Amino acid sequence: MRTLFILFTLVMSASAFAQQSHLLPEVPHGSQAISLFDQPLSMPAPNEKVLANLVEAKAKYEADPMDANNIIWYGRRVAYTGDFRRAILIFSEGIRKHPNDARMYRHRGHRYITIREFDRAIEDYEIAATLIEGTEDKIEPDGAPNPAGIPVTSTHSNIYYHLGLAYYLKHDFENSLRVYKMGRDLNLNDDNTSSTTHWIYMNLKRLGRDQEAEEALRHVTADMNIIEVHNYHKLVMFYKGEVPEAEVLNADPNIPAGASITYGVANWFLYKGQQEKAYNLMERFLKTSSWGSFGYIAAEVDLKSREALFSRNVPAEAQAMSFLGEPLYPAKPSERLLNNLAEAKAKYDQNPDDVMNIIWYGRRVAYTGDYRRAIEIYSDGIKKFPNEARLYRHRGHRYISVREIDRAVADYEMAAELIKGTEDKIEPDGAPNPQGIYLTSTHSNIYYHLGLSYFLRQEWQKSYDAFKMGQDIDLNDDNIVSAGHWMYMNLRRLVKEEEAKASLHNIKEDMEIIENMSYHNLTLMYKGIIPAEQLTDVDPNDPSGAAIAFGVANWFLYNGDEERAYDLMERFMDTSAWSAFGFIAAEKELSLR
């Protein structure tokens, strides 16, 4: 054993490929890769059998280093020891010697996937797929043969399989689906059909094409002659409802087959809207050492994608971090809110591809205070309906709530682009006013929240322009005073006092205000009809009170009374109304003080 270990060390420390280091990303000493969560990944020491196989492969390679098979097996055996980076360099040498050998790209691409270099993997597999066009397919010997000793893959099937996986890991589900269908259509054997069908199904579900996904499962039956991929066969039978959940739920993610099953089941929960259950199952992977397995990598991608919806990590149970660096926790929702949520979720579960079901499910989740979950729901909706402005409108609102202002701006700019030339429609309220009269529209809400997002970035002119576009819709008096308030504030920030006064030309005392009394009172204050002192005694715990308090604080700010302005803003920080726009604006102002 000691002799083999010394040989292994010599092989791994060789510098023959040092000049190819540009092929690899930098990693900490002793690591093979960096996870998508920026953690160094290293492999345990290989066992004696794996080392003995490497020594044999290296001897053949050294006897004839130009032989393509010798290069391939040397690279494969190095990879089986866990030195994926060294394997990549060996396959790269092989590509220089045999630039038209698709197998070199096939094997190098595999190890690029292992070290999370997905773009490079796609590049290699696209070249490989081009090189095999019109060529005879051949069975590929296994590096770790199954008990039956029967190889079940071919050069072509492996290229399509891994290319499909690489696209999947980039969440390019259309291309992944296309390639896996090419692999399935090789009609190689039952193992190939089961493995490709599993990924075809997953891609179709991710694309929201549920009927096609169910139809794809007909390619797999219970009586198939499975030699190796029992994991994929079991998963597909589970998708078909012929294997109970309990049979797949307790797979061991420490082994590749168990990792595949665990990831498949996690996705099953994801499709059914059980996000927490799905992500908890995926997170089991991150506690294992099987980071080279495809199930682990795919789970890591999904968890990173979920995290990517938010630019800042927050403590457990918190929804956001304030601009002042404090965690923000939701209040316990009332029974009425929970009942409304249950009703919306039931409709969503019944038809998750209905855009209104998605919107109302997300809205009801947000009303319970779970803004992050609402963002996930809208994000899933955007994947299904990428041209639906309302989904960006609602996700943008909740990005504002969790202080992700740049993301909110991006969503509202997209929404504003999508509504150009479209008919405006009244938007039902989630919390209707006493009269039950809806006061806002899709367009007015998009312009209003876009203006607010710009205001929070202190882009005063852009904010003014957005609010002006909203007011010009001339929807009703409530719309005129709400937009007018923010237009005035932006003009004052731009030191355009005369223009600010002129912007109030359409504000009158006898307006028909149903809901926005706070904004009406503020605009009357700006006109000098109501004294500022009359509006200082408000409750900032209430959204309307928060709006008034921030407006009055800004009034003091414009007029040179900074101490009074900031004292009033600081009153917000002692309240629980942290999702109110007035609170958020005051918090941002204080953070920049």
N, C-alpha and C positions, 0 to 999 in steps of 0.2 A: 504494500500500500504506500509506504514511504517513497519508494522508487517512482511509482506512478505519480504521486503528488509533486515530486521534484520535476518530472517531465512536464506535468501540467503547468507548473509555474514557469518553466522555460518557454513553453509554447506561448503562454499568455503575455510574457514580457518581451517577446521578440519585437524588434523595431522595423521589420521589413516593410511595414505598411504605414509608417509614421507620416510619409508624405501625403497620405490620403485623408488626413484628419479633417479636411474641409467637408468630408462626407458626413461628419457626425457633429451633433451639438455638444457644447461643453457641459460637463457634469462634475459634481464633486468627486474627489479621488475615491476610488473603490466602488463607485456607483455605475450602474448601467444606463440609467435614465432618470429623468425628473418627472414625477407624476403631474397630472393636470392641476393638482393642488400644491404644486411646488415642493413636494417631498422627494428626497433622493431614494431611488429604488435599486436595491442590490440583491443578488441571489445567494443562496447558501452554497457551501462547498459541495461539488458534485460527488456522487458515490463512486465506488471502485469500478463498477461495470461501465459507467459512462466514461470514466477516464481511460479504461482499457480500450474501449471503442475509438476514442479520440486518438490514442497512440497508434492504433492500427491504421486509421484513416490518414493520419499525418505521414506515416511511413510510405503509404501508397502515393500520396501527393508528392513527397520529396523524390520518389523514384521517377515520377513523370508529372511534373507540375503543369504541363500543357494540356493534359487530358481533362476534358470538360467534366467527366464523371468524378475524377479524383478531386477536382476543385469543389464541385458541389458537395460531395460527401465530407470533405474536410471542413467546409463551412457549416454543414448541418451538424456534424459532431461537435464542433466548437460551440455552436448555438445550444446544443443539448446540455453543455456544461454550465450554461447560464451566461456565457460571454457573447452577448448578442452584438455588441459593438465590433468585436474582433471578427465575428462572422460576416458582418456587413462589409468590412474591409476585404475579406477573402472573396466574397461574391463580386465586389467591385473590381478586384484584380481579374477575376474570371470574365467580367464584362469587357475589360480592355483586351483580353486575349480572344474572346468569342462574342463580339458585339451583337451577333444575330442569334444567339442562343437564348430563347425565351425563358428557359429554366433558371438562368442566372438572375434575371429580373424578378422572376417568380419568388425565388428564395430570399433575395435581398429585400424585396417588398414586404415579405412576411416579417422580417426582423425590424424593418422600419415601423411596422405596426406595433410590434412589441415595445419599442422604445418611444412610442407616441409621436412619431414623425409621419403623420397621416398623409400630408401633401406629397411627400417623397414616395410614400408607398403607392399612392394613386398614379403618380408619374411612372413608376416602374411597372405597375400592372397594366397601364394603358399601352406601354411599349410592348409588353409581353403579349397582350391580347392582339395587337397588330401583327406581331411576328408569327403567331400561330394560325393566322387566317389562311385557309386553304391547305393546311398541313395535316398529316395523319396524327391522330391522338394516340398516346401511349400510356399504359398503366404506370403509375409512379410508385416505386417501392417505399414502404413505410420505414421511418427511422425507429419507431417503436411499434413493431408489429402487433396486431391484435391476436388473441389466443388461437384463432383459427389459422393464422398465418396467411390470410388472404388479403392482399392490398385492395382497397375499395375506392381509391381515387386515381385520377389521371392528370397528366400535365394540363390539359385544357380545363378540366373541372376545378383543379386547384387555382388556376389563374382567375377564372370567373368567380370562384367562391371568395377569394381574398380581395379581389377588386371590389366585389359587392360589399364586403365587410368594411373596406377602407372608406367607401362612399357613405356607408351607414354611420360610421364613426364621425364623419363630417356633417351628419344629419342631412345629407343629400339623398333623400329617400327615393326620389324619382330615378336617379341614376343607379342607386343600389338595387332597386326593384328590377330595372332593365337588365342588369348584369346577372342577377340571380336567376332570372327567367332563362337567360342564355345557358347558364349552368344546368338548370333543371332539364332543359330541352335536349341536352346531350343524351338523356335516357340511359345513363351509365349502369345504374343498379339501384336497388331499393334504398341503400344507404344514402346515395347522392340525392335521390328524390326527397327523402325525409329531411335532410339537412337544408337543402335549398328551399323547400316548401316552408320550413320554419321561418326563414328570413324573409321570404316573399310575403308571408302572412304578416310578419311584424312591420314590414315597410308599408303594406297596404293599410294596416291599422293606424300607423303614424300619419298617413296621408288622408285619413278619414274616409277611406273607401271600404266600408265595412262589408258590403255585400260581395264585392270582389274578393275580400279576404276570406270570407266563408267559402266561396266557390273554389278558392285555391286549395283548400284542405282536402278536396275530393281526390287529389292525387295520392293521398296517403291512406292506407287501410290497416286494420289491426293484424291481418295475416301476412304482412310483408316479411321477406327474408332479410332481416337485419343482422348484419355481422358485427358492426362496430358502433354505429351512432345510435345506440339505444336511448341516449339522452334526448336527442332531437325527435326521435320517433315517439317517445313517451310524451314530450311536450306537445307535439302536433295532435296526438290522441287526446291530450288534456284540453287543447283548444276546441276539439270536436265534441267534448263532453263525455268521452268514453273512458277517461282516467280521472279518479276523484282528486280533489285538491289536496287532500291529506297525503296522497302518494307522491306528490311533487314538491310539497311545501318544505319538507325537511331534508332536502338535498344538501350535501356538504360542499360549500363554495370553495373549500381548500383544494379540491381536485377539479381538473378541467371539465369533466362531464357534469359534476355537481354545480360548477360555476355557470355553465350554460343553462341548466335547469332553473337555477335560482334567478338568473337574469330574465329568462322567459316568463317565469311566474310573476316577477316584479312588474314586467310590462303588462301582463294580464290585468293586474290590479290597476295599473296606470290607465289602461283603456276603459276600465269600468268606473273611473273617477275616484278611485280610492288612493289618492295621491300619497297620503301619509304612510299607508301600509306599503305602497310601492317603494317609496324612497327609504323607508326603514329597512326594507329587505335589501335594497341596493347597498345601503351603508354597511351591511354585514360584510360585504366584500372588503371594505377598506380596513377591516380588522384581521384580514387573512394575509397570507404571504403569497397568494397565487396571482400576483400582479401581472404575470405574463399571459394568463388565460384570456381568451376573447371575451368571455362573460364579464370578467373583472374590468377589462378595459372599457367595454361598452357601458357598464354601470358607472364607471368613473366619469365618462363623457357626459352621461345624463345628469349626474349629480353636479358636475361643473356647469352644465348648461342651466340647471335650475339656479345655481348660485349666481350665474351671470345675469340673471334678471335683476340683480341688485348689486350695486358697486361697493357696498359696505357691509361687512358682517355685523350682526347684532347679537346680543346675548340671548340665551334661550328664553322663550316666552315673550320677548320684546318684538315689536313690529318695526322699529326704526331707531336710528340714532339721531338726536336732535342736532341742529347746527351748532349747538353749544357743547356737544359731546356727551349728552345724557341719553340713556336708553329710554325709549317711550313704550309704555305698556298699555294694552287695550283694557277698557272697562268690561266687566262681566255683562254680556248681552241680556236683555229682558226676555221673558218668555214669549212675548209677541214677536220679537225679532227672530227668535229661534223657530217659531212656528212658521213664519213667512219663509225662512230659509228651507225648512223641511219640505214645504210645498214646492218651492222653486227647484230644489234638488230632485224631487220626484219627477217633475216635468222634464228636467234635464236627463235624468237616467232613462226615461222612456224614449227620448229622442235627442241624443247628444249632438246631432248634426243640424239641429234647428238653431239658427242664429239668435232668435229671440230667447230661446231657452238658455243659451250660453250667456247672453247679456244679463238676463235676470238672475241666473244662478250666481254670476260674478257680483252683481249689485247686492244681492241679499247676503252673500258672504261678506262683502265689504261693510255692510250695515252692522254686522256683528263685531266689527273691529279687526277682522282678519284680512288686512289689506294685502299682505304678501300672497296669501292663497288666492285672493281675487285676481291679482296680477297674473298668477299662473294660469287661472281659468281663461282670462282674456288672451293670454299668449297662446294657449292651445287653440282658442277660437281663431286667432289670426293665422295660424298654420292652416286651418280649414278654409277660412274666408279672408285671404290676404288683401282683398280690395274692399273690405267692409269698414267704412270710416268710423262707424259707431264703436267697434271694438278698440280701435286706437283711442277714441275719445274717452272711453271708460277706463282703459288701462292707464292712459295719461293722467287722469284724475287721481288714481291711486298711487302713481309714481310721485305726484305732488305730495300726497299724504305721507309717504315714507321718505320724503326729502330727496328723491332722485330727480332733481329738476332738469338736468340735461336730457335724461330719458323722456321726461314729460314733454319737453320742447320737441324732441324728435318725433314722438307719437302725434302731437298736435299739428306739427308741420305736415306730416304724412296725411292726417285726417283732412286738413285744410286743402291739400292738393286733391284728395279723392272726391271732395264734395263739389269741386268746380263744375259748373254747368248742370248740377243735379237739382232736383226739386227738394225744397226744405220741408221737413215734417215736424209737427209738434211731438215733443218727447214726454212720455208719461213720467210723473214723479214717483220716486220710491217712498217718499214721505209727503203725501199730498197736503196742501194747505186746507184750512177748515172749509173753504168753499168748494174744494174738489176741482178747481180750475187749473189746468196745466198752463204754465207761463213761459216755458222755454222750448226751444226747438233743437234739432240736431246741429244745424249751422250755428245758431247763437251760442250753444254750449261749447262748440269747438273754438269759436273765436274768443269767447270769454276766458276759457281755461288756457288757451294759447297766450292771451294777453297777460294772464296771471303768472304763467310760467316765465315769460319774458321779464315781468316786473320783479320776480324773485331773483332773476339774474342781473337785475338793475340795467336792463336794456330798455331804457325808457321810451325811446322813439318807436322801437318795434312793438313794445307793449301798447303804446298809444294807438298805433296803426291797427293792431288786432282788435282792440276794444272798439275803435271807430267803425271797423267793418261789422262788428256785431251790432252796434247801435243802429247802423244804417239799414239793417234789416227791418227796422221800424215795427217790431213785433207787438209791443204793448208798452204801457207806461212803466211797468216793472223793469222791463229790459232797458228802457231809456235811462232810468236812474241808476241801475247797477253798473252799466257800462259808463255812464256819465261820471260817476264817482271815480272810477279808475282812470278815465281820460284826464280828469282834472288833476289827479295826483301825479300822473306822469308829466303833464305839462308844467306843474310846479317844480318837479324834480329837474326838468330841463330848463328851469329859470325862464319860462315863458309865461309870466304872470298875466299879461293882457290876453293872450290866447286862452289861458286857463279860464279867465272870467268869461270870455266869449263862448267857450265850450258849454257853458251852463245856460245858453239861450233858450233851450227847450225844457228847462226845469221850472215848474210852477207849483204853487201851493195846493192847487185844487186838482192835482193829478189823481187818476183812479188807480191807486196802489193796493194790490191784493196781498202781496207777500213781502216785498222789499222795503218795508217802512224804515229800516235802519239806513239804507242807502239814500232814501228820499230825504230823511232828516239831515244826513251828512251834506248832501248837495244843497239843501236849504241853508245849512250853516255856512257853506262856502259862499253863498250869495249874500250872507249877512242877515238873513231872515230869522235864524235861530242862533242865539249866542252859544259859543263853545262850552261855556260852563254848564249849560243846561244838559249837555250830553256826556259829561265826564262821570256821572254817577250811574254807570251801567255795569252789568254783570258779565265779565269776560268769559265766564264758564259757558255762557250761551253763545251759539254761533253769531246771532244777530248782535249781541252785546260785544262780541269780539271784533266784529266788523266796525262798529261805531268807535270802540276804544282805539283801534288802530288808526282810523280816519282822523280822530281828534288828536292823537299823538302826532300824526304827520302834520296836522294843522299847526300845532305848536312848533314843530321842527321848521316848517317853512318860515314862520314868523319869529325865529331867533330864540325861542324858549326851549333850548335843548334839554335842560335839566328836567323840566316838566314833561317833555316828550318822552324821554327815556324812562322816567319814573312810571309813566302810564304804561309803556310797553312792558316794563318789568313786572307789572301786575299780572300779565299773562302767565309768566313763568310759575306762578303759584297756583295755577288752575289746572284742570284735567282736560281742557278742551284743545288738546295739542293737534287735532286734525282740522280745526277751523282755519279758514284761510287767513283771518286776521291774526291768529296766534302764530301761524307759520311765517307770515310776513314780518311780524314783530320779532320773532326769534331770529330770522335772517338779519334783520336790521341790527339787533343787539350783537350778533356774532361778528359783524363788520365794524362795530363801534371802535 
